[in-house]
Amino acid sequence: MRRNIFICLLLAGVTLAIYWPVRHYGIIYYDDPYFISETPEINAGLNGHSLAWAFTGVVLANWHPATNLTFLFTHQFWGANPGVEHLANAIFHALNAVLLFLVLTQMMSLRHDDPQQPYDLPPRNANKTVNAAITATTPQADATWRSAVVAAIFAWHPLRVESVAWIAERKDVLCGFFFMLTLLCYARYAQCVTSDACQVTGPGKAMRAPLRSRVTCHVSLYYWLVLLFFALGLMSKPMLVTLPFVLLLLDFWPLGRVTSGKWRVTRLGYASARQASGKNSVAQLLGATKRSEGGSTLNHLLFEKWPFFTLSAIFSGLTYLVQKNSAGVVPWTNIGLGDRLGNAATSYLKYLGKTIWPTDLAVIYPYPKSQDELAVWLTALWLLAVSIFCVGQLQRRPYLAVGWFWYLGTLVPVIGLVQAGEQAMADRYTYIPLIGPVISLVWLVAEFFQSRKILLSAAAVIVPVACVGLTVRQVQCWRNTIALFEHNVTATPENASAHFTLGLGLEHAGDTNRAIVCYRVATAITPRDKEAHQNLASLLRQQGHLAAARDEYNTLLVLDQNDFSTHLSLAGVLAAQGRTDESLHQLQEAVRLNPDSVEALNNLAWMLATSPDASIRDGTQAVQLVQRACELMHYQKTIYIGTLAAAYAEAGRFDDAMATAQKAIALAQQNGEKDLLRKNRELLELYRHHKAYRESAESR
């Protein structure tokens, strides 16, 4: 017990120490703003409306009410504080490391919990080979340290940084938290099933007595807790839909709940023979039809999990519909089935490569423009060969199959068969899947080097310590958007999204010249990137490069001629250049596309009321337009009321113009708008002399 407490404290302490600097980090201008400042319901904290939104709202094409609730909680007590959000992620991750260790130690210790079922002892008629294998089994102390190494690699590996240091990925660590709780309760449930079932023997048969089913029975309690935590995990991130398959794998090893008529897998992970031959096919395991000595048939275990599969099916369908309705799902016409399968196969291999050699980690890995078909086929064959090898080792080393198929299965929702987003792969997707291969690798190394304790101990220390060093360096990249995406651009140079987001960071830092360069690079890599063109045009306009800004807006209209915001922005650029007729046309298009845009209504009305060109002015139409804008704003916007006064003056309604100007002056005084107060006072004097305002070229 003391040893376990020490390991838990070590795991939590080192994990928090690694991520402690994130408490001073700001937001990343890639999804983070939606959880910090741009979602009104989150900013409002805990109230009736925000709680209802948490269970119904969609953020970034994802429905995750449990994740939403955590942001409501932190905003309620700490406001929009990025440091608190970062620290919350780090705390969840530290808890996950501890829980993973407890899950593994709990599962590996179950063989000691039932004195009536000595799983580690072979039957008397077992062959000598199996006897020797079980006699040489690793002691429980070794299993504890193996579990500790797995948890340490999980917590301290550089691939975890994206899930922890990125505020928007709260869903990852929260989903992992409920995943670990689900496994922990499932281990206790499996223990209760074993201890509460009594063996009834008879001539040539073995069967179980019915389990207790009272409400207070541990079996019932832990089963419902497993289901509850699974549901909460799905509401944190739907990626958890594959968890029922993980439970089936764990039933096989290390829980040892799967048996066939002739052999079973012990909780230590070795095949225990029921006959002298000791050799059985995988088909005999999968085709088991009766229970035996503390195990269960596959049919029984599947039936036991039907509520879990039902929840997975519901959340899978719901997630697909939400992402499709939010335009988060990439159409099949954009990326075909062949490209998706090829990217999936290579991603499986790349994730393993980055696990062993974690270099060039990036937030965004661009989707490959083309794929080497030969490389894809070789990768697919390699994956198949590993799968066949692991199946072949089922009786001798079942942990290999469990870890490998854990990895393959849990990655399915995010491997790209249903492509959501622009990325080809993502480090955050490995948060749960790579636990499987790490378990397999640690157990395999421990078995092969069991006789070389010094070498094994050195590896158990060196690997986690190396992970700590690499992770500390990777965490520093997340201190701000500029540092992170400079690293991303270095790792993936031909990455339009990385250049664009780097431009965003530079723009927010006030370095507009470098931001313009980044946006230009992004548009050069992906000429149809509308967002990059928009930001580039906006910055060029701010810098006074009107001709270049006009060209960017015209490019946007080529990409989408019905883009309202582009028409509105281009109208402003053309007006600043003195190209009044063209500006008028763009404003009219903007109003046609969005009749309720108060900005477009006001700008068009102002031009019709104040243009120095008599052929453009139309006071009556200007009054109609700006009245609509004022109504939409409930006559609470000073600038629109001022425009209405100018429109009245152009229409010859000077009494209305003076009364409206006085309202604008009063509202400007109330709101402390000094510039508008001065301007409307000047206009009021014109209206008193029955003169309409004419805008000069200098005032544009």
C-alpha positions in Angstrom: 0.0 0.0 0.0 2.8 2.5 0.9 4.5 1.6 -2.4 1.4 2.4 -4.4 0.8 5.7 -2.6 4.4 6.7 -3.3 4.0 5.8 -7.0 0.7 7.8 -7.2 2.3 10.8 -5.6 5.3 10.6 -7.9 3.2 10.3 -11.0 1.0 13.2 -10.0 3.8 15.4 -8.8 6.1 15.0 -11.8 3.2 15.5 -14.2 2.1 18.7 -12.5 5.7 19.9 -12.4 6.1 19.3 -16.1 3.0 21.3 -17.0 3.3 23.9 -14.2 4.5 26.6 -16.6 1.2 26.5 -18.5 -0.5 28.5 -15.7 1.2 31.6 -17.2 0.4 30.8 -20.8 -2.3 32.7 -22.8 -4.7 31.5 -25.4 -3.8 29.9 -28.7 -5.6 31.6 -31.6 -6.7 28.3 -33.0 -10.1 27.2 -31.3 -9.2 28.6 -27.9 -11.1 31.9 -28.2 -14.4 30.0 -28.5 -13.9 28.7 -25.0 -12.5 31.9 -23.5 -14.2 35.0 -25.0 -16.3 34.3 -28.1 -19.1 32.1 -26.6 -21.5 34.3 -24.6 -23.0 31.3 -22.7 -19.6 30.3 -21.4 -18.7 33.9 -20.4 -22.0 34.0 -18.4 -20.9 31.3 -16.1 -23.4 29.0 -14.3 -27.0 30.1 -14.8 -30.2 28.5 -16.1 -29.7 29.6 -19.7 -26.0 28.5 -19.8 -26.8 25.2 -18.3 -29.4 24.5 -20.9 -26.9 25.6 -23.6 -24.3 23.2 -22.2 -26.5 20.2 -23.0 -27.8 21.6 -26.4 -25.1 23.8 -27.7 -22.6 22.9 -30.4 -19.1 24.3 -30.3 -16.7 23.9 -33.2 -18.9 21.2 -34.7 -18.8 19.1 -31.5 -21.5 18.3 -29.0 -19.8 17.7 -25.6 -22.0 18.8 -22.7 -19.7 17.5 -20.0 -16.8 19.5 -21.4 -19.0 22.6 -21.7 -20.0 22.3 -18.0 -16.3 22.4 -16.9 -15.8 25.7 -18.8 -19.0 27.1 -17.2 -17.6 26.1 -13.8 -14.2 27.7 -14.3 -15.7 30.9 -15.8 -18.1 31.2 -12.9 -15.4 31.3 -10.3 -12.3 32.6 -12.2 -13.7 34.4 -15.2 -12.1 34.3 -18.6 -8.7 33.3 -17.2 -6.5 31.2 -19.6 -4.1 30.3 -16.8 -6.9 28.6 -14.8 -8.1 26.7 -17.9 -4.5 25.5 -18.6 -4.0 24.4 -15.0 -7.4 22.6 -15.0 -6.2 20.5 -18.0 -2.9 19.7 -16.2 -4.8 18.6 -13.1 -7.0 16.3 -15.1 -4.0 14.8 -16.8 -2.2 14.2 -13.5 -5.3 12.4 -12.2 -5.4 10.3 -15.4 -1.9 9.2 -14.8 -2.7 8.1 -11.3 -5.9 6.4 -12.4 -4.2 4.5 -15.2 -1.7 3.1 -12.6 -4.5 2.1 -10.3 -6.4 0.5 -13.1 -3.5 -1.6 -14.2 -2.5 -2.6 -10.6 -6.2 -3.4 -9.8 -6.5 -5.7 -12.9 -3.2 -7.4 -12.4 -3.9 -8.1 -8.7 -7.3 -9.7 -9.3 -5.8 -13.1 -9.4 -5.0 -12.8 -5.6 -8.6 -11.8 -4.7 -10.3 -15.2 -5.0 -8.9 -18.0 -2.9 -11.5 -20.4 -4.4 -10.2 -19.8 -7.9 -6.4 -20.2 -8.0 -6.0 -19.0 -11.6 -2.3 -19.1 -11.4 -2.1 -22.8 -10.7 -2.5 -25.3 -13.5 -4.7 -28.3 -13.3 -3.0 -31.5 -12.2 -3.1 -33.0 -15.7 -1.6 -29.9 -17.4 1.6 -30.5 -19.4 5.0 -29.6 -18.0 5.6 -26.7 -20.4 2.6 -24.8 -19.1 3.5 -25.7 -15.5 6.9 -24.2 -16.0 5.5 -21.0 -17.6 3.2 -20.4 -14.7 5.8 -21.2 -12.1 8.0 -18.6 -13.6 5.3 -16.0 -13.6 6.3 -12.4 -12.6 5.5 -11.6 -8.9 2.9 -9.0 -8.1 5.6 -6.5 -7.2 6.9 -6.6 -10.7 3.4 -6.1 -12.1 3.1 -3.0 -10.0 6.3 -1.5 -11.3 5.3 -2.4 -14.9 2.0 -0.5 -14.3 3.9 2.4 -13.0 6.2 2.6 -16.0 3.2 2.4 -18.4 1.5 5.3 -16.4 4.7 7.3 -16.4 5.2 7.0 -20.2 1.6 7.8 -20.8 1.7 10.9 -18.6 5.1 12.2 -19.6 5.3 11.5 -23.3 5.6 14.5 -25.6 2.6 13.4 -27.6 0.4 14.3 -24.6 1.4 17.9 -24.7 -1.2 18.9 -27.3 -4.0 17.4 -25.2 -2.9 19.1 -22.0 -1.4 22.5 -23.0 -4.3 23.4 -25.4 -7.3 24.8 -23.7 -9.6 23.7 -26.5 -8.6 20.1 -25.8 -10.2 20.0 -22.4 -12.4 17.3 -24.0 -9.4 15.1 -24.4 -8.2 15.0 -20.8 -11.8 15.0 -19.5 -12.7 12.1 -21.7 -9.5 10.3 -20.5 -10.6 10.9 -16.9 -13.9 9.2 -17.4 -12.3 6.5 -19.4 -9.9 5.7 -16.6 -12.8 5.7 -14.0 -14.8 3.4 -16.3 -11.9 0.9 -16.4 -11.3 1.1 -12.7 -15.0 0.4 -11.9 -15.0 -2.4 -14.5 -12.1 -4.0 -12.8 -14.0 -3.9 -9.5 -17.1 -5.3 -11.3 -15.0 -8.2 -12.7 -13.7 -8.9 -9.2 -17.2 -8.9 -7.8 -18.4 -11.3 -10.6 -15.6 -13.7 -9.6 -16.0 -13.5 -5.9 -19.8 -13.6 -5.9 -20.1 -16.7 -8.2 -19.8 -20.0 -6.5 -18.7 -23.1 -8.3 -21.1 -26.0 -8.6 -19.5 -29.2 -9.7 -20.9 -32.4 -11.0 -19.9 -35.4 -13.1 -18.3 -34.1 -16.2 -19.6 -30.5 -15.9 -18.9 -27.2 -14.2 -21.4 -24.3 -13.8 -22.0 -21.1 -11.9 -24.7 -20.3 -9.4 -26.7 -17.1 -10.1 -25.1 -13.9 -9.0 -26.6 -11.8 -6.3 -28.7 -8.9 -7.7 -29.7 -6.9 -4.7 -29.4 -3.1 -5.2 -26.7 -3.0 -2.5 -24.7 -5.8 -4.1 -21.3 -4.7 -5.3 -21.9 -6.3 -8.7 -24.9 -4.1 -9.5 -23.3 -1.0 -8.1 -20.0 -1.2 -10.1 -21.8 -2.2 -13.2 -24.0 0.9 -13.1 -20.9 3.0 -12.3 -19.2 1.6 -15.3 -22.2 2.6 -17.5 -22.4 6.1 -15.9 -18.7 6.9 -16.4 -18.9 5.6 -19.9 -21.8 8.0 -20.7 -20.0 10.9 -19.1 -16.9 10.1 -21.2 -19.0 10.1 -24.3 -20.4 13.5 -23.3 -16.9 14.7 -22.9 -15.7 13.5 -26.3 -17.5 11.0 -28.5 -14.2 9.3 -29.4 -14.9 7.0 -26.5 -17.4 5.0 -28.6 -14.9 2.1 -29.0 -14.7 1.5 -25.2 -17.0 -1.6 -25.2 -14.4 -3.3 -27.5 -11.6 -2.3 -25.0 -13.6 -3.9 -22.2 -13.9 -7.1 -24.3 -10.1 -7.1 -24.8 -9.6 -6.6 -21.1 -11.9 -9.5 -20.4 -9.5 -11.7 -22.3 -6.4 -10.2 -20.6 -5.6 -9.4 -17.9 -9.0 -10.1 -16.3 -9.0 -13.6 -17.6 -12.8 -13.8 -18.0 -12.8 -15.6 -21.4 -12.6 -19.4 -21.5 -13.2 -22.1 -24.0 -14.0 -25.7 -23.3 -10.3 -26.8 -23.3 -8.2 -23.9 -22.2 -8.4 -20.5 -20.7 -6.2 -17.4 -20.3 -5.1 -16.8 -16.7 -4.9 -13.3 -15.2 -1.2 -13.5 -15.5 -1.5 -13.8 -19.3 -0.5 -17.4 -19.9 -2.5 -20.2 -21.5 -3.6 -22.7 -18.9 -4.1 -26.2 -20.4 -7.1 -28.3 -19.6 -5.8 -31.3 -21.6 -2.4 -32.8 -22.0 -2.1 -31.5 -25.6 -2.2 -27.9 -24.5 -2.8 -26.8 -28.1 -5.9 -25.1 -29.3 -6.9 -22.8 -32.2 -8.1 -19.2 -31.9 -11.4 -20.4 -33.4 -11.9 -22.6 -30.3 -11.6 -19.5 -28.1 -13.9 -17.4 -30.2 -16.4 -20.2 -30.6 -16.6 -21.0 -26.9 -20.2 -21.9 -25.9 -20.0 -22.8 -22.3 -18.6 -21.3 -19.1 -15.7 -22.8 -17.2 -13.9 -22.3 -13.9 -14.3 -18.5 -13.4 -14.5 -17.6 -17.1 -17.4 -16.6 -19.4 -18.3 -17.4 -23.0 -17.9 -14.7 -25.5 -21.7 -14.7 -26.0 -22.2 -14.0 -22.3 -19.7 -11.1 -22.3 -21.2 -9.6 -25.4 -24.7 -9.7 -23.9 -23.3 -8.2 -20.7 -22.3 -5.1 -22.7 -25.3 -4.5 -24.8 -26.1 -1.2 -23.0 -22.5 0.0 -23.8 -22.9 -0.9 -27.5 -26.2 0.8 -27.6 -24.8 4.1 -26.2 -21.9 3.9 -28.7 -24.3 3.5 -31.6 -26.4 6.4 -30.4 -23.4 8.8 -29.8 -21.8 7.7 -33.1 -24.9 8.7 -35.1 -25.5 11.9 -33.1 -21.9 13.0 -33.6 -22.0 12.4 -37.3 -25.2 14.4 -37.7 -23.9 17.3 -35.6 -20.6 17.5 -37.5 -22.4 17.1 -40.8 -24.9 19.9 -40.0 -22.0 22.1 -38.8 -20.1 21.5 -42.0 -17.4 19.7 -40.1 -17.5 16.6 -42.2 -15.4 16.6 -45.4 -17.5 15.5 -48.4 -16.5 12.3 -50.1 -16.2 14.3 -53.3 -13.3 16.2 -51.8 -11.5 13.2 -50.4 -12.2 9.8 -51.9 -12.3 6.4 -50.2 -8.9 5.4 -51.6 -7.2 8.5 -50.2 -8.9 8.0 -46.8 -7.8 4.4 -46.5 -4.3 5.3 -47.6 -4.0 8.1 -45.1 -5.5 5.9 -42.4 -2.9 3.1 -43.0 0.0 5.5 -43.0 -1.3 7.4 -40.0 -1.3 4.2 -37.9 2.4 3.7 -38.7 3.3 7.4 -38.2 1.7 7.5 -34.7 3.8 4.5 -33.7 6.9 6.2 -35.2 6.2 9.4 -33.2 5.7 7.3 -30.1 9.2 5.9 -30.4 10.9 9.0 -31.9 8.8 12.1 -31.0 10.2 14.7 -33.3 8.6 17.3 -35.6 5.4 17.3 -33.5 2.8 19.7 -34.9 -0.7 21.0 -34.1 -1.7 20.7 -37.8 -0.5 17.9 -40.0 -1.7 18.9 -43.6 -3.5 16.3 -45.6 -1.2 14.8 -48.2 -1.8 16.1 -51.7 -0.8 12.8 -53.2 0.1 9.4 -51.8 2.7 6.8 -52.8 0.5 3.7 -53.5 3.3 1.3 -53.1 4.1 2.8 -49.6 0.5 2.6 -48.7 0.2 -1.1 -49.7 3.4 -2.0 -47.8 2.2 -0.2 -44.7 -1.1 -2.0 -44.9 0.6 -5.3 -45.3 2.9 -4.5 -42.3 -0.2 -3.7 -40.2 -1.8 -7.0 -41.3 1.4 -8.9 -40.5 1.6 -7.5 -37.0 -2.0 -8.3 -36.4 -1.5 -11.9 -37.5 1.6 -12.2 -35.3 -0.3 -10.9 -32.3 -3.1 -13.4 -32.9 -0.6 -16.1 -33.2 0.8 -15.2 -29.7 -2.7 -15.3 -28.1 -1.9 -18.3 -25.9 1.6 -17.4 -24.9 1.6 -13.6 -24.8 -2.0 -12.3 -24.9 -1.0 -8.8 -23.9 0.4 -8.3 -27.4 -2.9 -8.8 -29.0 -4.7 -6.8 -26.4 -2.4 -3.8 -26.7 -2.3 -4.0 -30.5 -6.0 -4.2 -31.1 -6.6 -1.6 -28.4 -4.5 0.7 -30.5 -6.1 -0.2 -33.9 -9.7 -0.1 -32.5 -9.7 3.1 -30.4 -8.2 5.1 -33.3 -11.0 4.1 -35.7 -13.2 7.1 -34.9 -10.5 9.6 -35.7 -8.4 7.8 -38.3 -10.0 9.7 -41.1 -12.5 7.2 -42.6 -15.1 9.8 -41.7 -13.0 12.9 -42.2 -13.8 15.8 -39.9 -11.6 18.8 -40.2 -8.5 19.5 -42.4 -5.9 17.5 -40.5 -4.4 14.2 -41.8 -3.6 13.2 -38.2 -3.3 14.8 -34.8 -1.2 14.2 -31.7 -4.3 14.6 -29.5 -5.9 11.6 -31.1 -3.3 9.3 -29.4 -4.3 10.2 -25.9 -6.1 6.9 -25.3 -5.1 4.7 -28.2 -1.3 4.6 -27.5 -1.9 3.2 -24.0 -2.4 -0.2 -25.6 1.0 -0.4 -27.4 2.8 0.9 -24.4 1.3 -1.8 -22.2 2.3 -4.4 -24.7 5.8 -3.1 -25.1 6.5 -2.8 -21.3 5.2 -6.3 -20.6 7.2 -7.7 -23.6 10.4 -6.0 -22.5 9.9 -7.1 -18.9 9.5 -10.7 -20.0 12.5 -10.8 -22.2 14.8 -9.1 -19.8 13.4 -10.6 -16.6 16.7 -12.3 -15.8 18.7 -9.0 -16.3 17.3 -7.0 -13.5 19.9 -4.2 -13.7 19.3 -3.6 -17.4 15.5 -3.7 -16.9 15.6 -1.3 -14.0 17.8 1.1 -16.0 15.4 1.1 -19.0 12.5 1.6 -16.6 14.1 4.8 -15.4 15.8 6.1 -18.5 12.8 6.0 -20.8 10.4 8.0 -18.5 13.2 10.5 -17.7 13.9 11.0 -21.4 10.2 11.5 -22.0 10.2 14.2 -19.2 13.0 16.1 -20.9 11.4 16.0 -24.4 8.0 17.0 -22.9 9.4 20.0 -21.0 10.8 21.3 -24.2 7.6 20.7 -26.2 5.5 22.4 -23.5 7.6 25.6 -24.0 6.3 25.7 -27.7 2.8 26.3 -26.3 3.6 29.5 -24.5 1.9 31.6 -27.2 0.5 31.3 -30.7 3.6 32.7 -32.4 6.0 30.2 -30.7 3.7 27.3 -31.3 3.1 27.9 -35.0 6.7 29.0 -35.8 7.5 25.4 -34.6 4.6 24.1 -36.7 5.8 25.9 -39.8 9.3 24.5 -39.2 8.0 20.9 -38.9 5.6 21.2 -41.8 6.7 24.0 -44.2 4.0 23.4 -46.8 1.2 23.9 -44.4 -1.2 26.7 -45.2 -3.2 26.5 -42.0 0.0 26.8 -39.9 1.2 29.9 -41.8 -2.3 31.4 -41.4 -2.5 30.8 -37.7 1.0 32.2 -37.3 -0.3 35.3 -39.1 -3.1 35.5 -36.6 -0.7 35.4 -33.7 1.5 38.1 -35.2 -1.6 40.2 -36.0 -2.8 40.1 -32.4 0.8 40.9 -31.3 0.8 44.0 -33.5 3.4 42.7 -36.0 1.3 43.4 -39.0 4.1 43.3 -41.6 5.1 39.8 -40.7 1.4 38.8 -40.5 0.9 40.0 -44.0 3.8 37.8 -45.2 2.3 34.8 -43.4 -1.1 35.4 -45.0 0.5 35.7 -48.4 2.3 32.4 -48.0 -0.9 30.7 -46.9 -2.7 32.0 -50.0 0.2 30.9 -52.2 0.0 27.3 -50.8 -3.8 27.2 -50.9 -5.1 29.8 -53.4 -8.7 29.0 -52.5 -8.3 29.7 -48.8 -11.0 32.4 -48.2 -10.1 33.1 -44.6 -6.5 33.9 -45.5 -7.5 36.2 -48.3 -9.9 38.0 -46.0 -7.4 38.6 -43.3 -4.8 39.6 -45.8 -7.2 42.1 -47.5 -8.2 43.5 -44.1 -4.5 44.1 -43.0 -3.6 45.6 -46.4 -6.6 48.0 -46.0 -5.5 49.0 -42.5 -2.0 49.7 -43.8 -3.3 51.9 -46.6 -2.4 49.5 -49.4 -5.8 50.1 -51.0 -5.0 48.7 -54.5 -3.6 45.5 -53.1 -6.6 45.2 -50.7 -9.0 45.7 -53.6 -7.3 42.9 -55.5 -7.7 40.5 -52.6 -11.4 41.3 -52.3 -11.9 40.8 -56.0 -10.1 37.4 -55.6 -12.6 36.6 -52.9 -15.5 37.5 -55.1 -14.2 35.1 -57.7 -14.2 32.4 -55.1 -17.6 33.3 -53.9 -19.6 36.1 -55.5 -22.3 35.9 -52.9 -20.1 36.6 -50.0 -21.8 39.5 -48.2 -18.9 40.6 -46.1 -16.6 40.8 -49.1 -19.0 43.1 -50.9 -19.3 45.3 -47.9 -15.5 45.5 -47.3 -14.8 46.1 -51.0 -17.3 49.0 -51.0 -15.3 50.7 -48.2 -12.0 50.3 -50.1 -13.5 51.6 -53.4 -15.1 54.6 -51.5 -11.7 55.4 -50.0 -10.2 55.4 -53.5 -12.9 57.8 -54.8 -14.5 55.2 -57.0 -18.0 56.1 -55.8 -20.1 54.4 -58.5 -18.3 51.1 -57.9 -18.7 51.5 -54.2 -22.4 52.2 -54.5 -22.8 49.0 -56.5 -21.0 46.9 -53.9 -23.1 48.4 -51.1 -26.3 47.6 -53.0 -25.1 44.0 -53.5 -24.4 43.8 -49.8 -27.9 44.9 -48.8 -29.4 42.6 -51.4 -27.5 39.6 -49.9 -28.2 40.6 -46.3 -31.2 43.0 -45.9 -30.8 43.1 -42.1 -27.2 44.1 -42.0 -27.3 47.4 -40.1 -23.8 48.3 -41.2 -24.6 47.8 -44.9 -27.9 49.7 -44.5 -26.3 52.6 -42.8 -23.3 52.8 -45.2 -25.6 52.8 -48.3 -27.9 55.4 -46.7 -25.0 57.6 -45.8 -23.7 57.5 -49.4 -27.2 58.2 -50.8 -27.6 61.1 -48.4 -24.2 62.8 -48.5 -22.4 62.0 -51.8 -21.1 65.0 -53.6 -22.3 63.4 -56.8 -25.9 64.6 -57.4 -26.6 61.6 -59.7 -26.1 59.3 -56.8 -28.0 61.1 -54.0 -31.5 59.9 -53.2 -32.8 61.2 -49.9 -36.1 59.3 -49.8 -34.4 55.9 -50.3 -31.7 56.9 -47.8 -34.4 57.6 -45.1 -36.0 54.2 -45.7 -32.7 52.3 -45.5 -31.4 54.0 -42.3 -34.8 53.9 -40.6 -34.6 50.1 -41.0 -31.1 50.1 -39.4 -32.3 52.3 -36.5 -35.3 50.0 -35.9 -33.0 46.9 -35.8 -30.8 48.7 -33.2 -33.9 50.0 -31.3 -32.6 53.6 -31.9 -29.8 53.1 -29.5 -26.9 53.5 -31.9 -25.6 57.1 -32.2 -24.0 56.8 -35.6 -27.2 55.4 -37.2 -29.3 58.2 -35.8 -26.9 60.7 -37.1 -27.2 59.1 -40.6 -31.0 59.3 -40.3 -30.7 63.1 -39.6 -28.5 63.5 -42.7 -31.0 61.5 -44.8 -33.8 63.8 -43.6 -31.8 66.8 -44.6 -31.1 65.4 -48.1 -34.9 64.7 -48.4 -35.6 68.3 -47.5 -37.2 67.4 -44.1 -35.0 69.8 -42.0 -37.3 69.9 -39.0 -37.0 66.1 -38.7 -33.3 66.4 -39.4 -32.8 68.9 -36.5 -34.9 66.8 -34.1 -33.0 63.7 -35.0 -29.6 65.4 -34.7 -30.5 66.5 -31.2 -31.4 62.9 -30.3 -28.0 61.8 -31.7 -26.3 64.5 -29.6 -28.1 63.4 -26.4 -27.2 59.8 -27.0 -23.6 60.7 -27.7 -23.4 62.6 -24.4 -25.0 59.7 -22.6 -22.5 57.2 -24.0 -19.4 59.4 -23.8 -18.8 59.4 -27.6 -16.9 62.7 -27.9 -16.1 62.5 -31.6 -19.7 61.7 -32.5 -20.9 64.5 -30.2 -18.8 67.0 -32.0 -19.7 65.8 -35.4 -23.5 65.9 -34.8 -23.3 69.4 -33.3 -21.6 70.6 -36.5 -24.3 68.9 -38.6 -27.1 70.4 -36.5 -25.8 73.9 -37.4 -26.0 73.0 -41.1 -29.6 71.7 -40.7 -30.6 74.9 -38.9 -29.5 76.8 -42.0 -31.5 74.3 -44.2 -28.3 72.9 -45.6 -27.7 69.2 -46.3 -24.3 67.7 -45.5 -21.9 66.8 -48.4 -19.0 64.5 -47.9 -15.7 65.6 -49.3 -13.0 63.4 -50.6 -10.8 64.2 -47.6 -13.5 63.0 -45.2 -13.7 59.5 -46.6 
